[in-house]
């Protein structure tokens, strides 16, 4: 039984040492910081604008 665990542990260690994460989002922030932060701010302000305009629409309907 001990032999099976040592084989599994060795196999898992080999898999973990070969694993390389290739995330395009992470690369966007590390390699091209301006485009990454610009995209993040565009998403943030777009969501903020949608919430503000929806709130104003609800308020105008309540006044009528």
C-alpha positions in Angstrom: 0.0 0.0 0.0 2.8 2.4 0.8 4.3 1.7 -2.6 1.1 2.8 -4.3 1.1 6.1 -2.4 4.7 6.8 -3.3 4.1 6.1 -7.0 1.0 8.4 -6.9 2.9 11.1 -5.1 5.8 10.9 -7.5 3.4 11.1 -10.5 1.5 14.1 -9.1 4.8 15.9 -8.4 5.9 15.4 -12.0 2.5 16.7 -13.3 2.7 19.8 -11.1 6.3 20.6 -12.1 5.4 20.5 -15.8 2.2 22.6 -15.5 2.5 26.0 -17.1 -0.5 28.3 -16.9 -1.2 30.2 -20.1 -3.8 32.7 -19.3 -4.4 35.4 -21.9 -5.9 37.7 -19.3 -2.9 37.4 -17.0 -0.6 38.0 -20.0 -2.6 41.1 -20.9 -1.9 42.7 -17.5 1.8 41.6 -17.4 2.9 42.1 -21.0 0.7 45.0 -22.2 -0.4 46.9 -19.1 -2.0 49.8 -20.9 -4.4 47.8 -22.9 -5.2 45.6 -19.9 -6.0 48.5 -17.6 -7.9 50.3 -20.3 -10.1 47.3 -20.9 -10.7 46.9 -17.2 -11.7 50.6 -16.8 -14.0 50.4 -19.8 -15.8 47.4 -18.4 -16.1 49.1 -14.9 -17.4 52.4 -16.3 -19.8 50.7 -18.7 -21.4 48.8 -15.8 -21.4 52.0 -13.7 -23.1 53.9 -16.5 -25.7 51.2 -17.1 -26.6 51.3 -13.4 -26.8 55.1 -13.2 -29.0 55.3 -16.4 -31.3 52.5 -15.1 -31.7 54.3 -11.8 -32.5 57.5 -13.5 -35.1 55.7 -15.7 -36.8 54.2 -12.6 -36.9 57.6 -10.9 -38.5 59.3 -13.9 -41.2 56.6 -14.0 -41.9 57.1 -10.3 -42.4 60.8 -10.7 -45.0 60.3 -13.5 
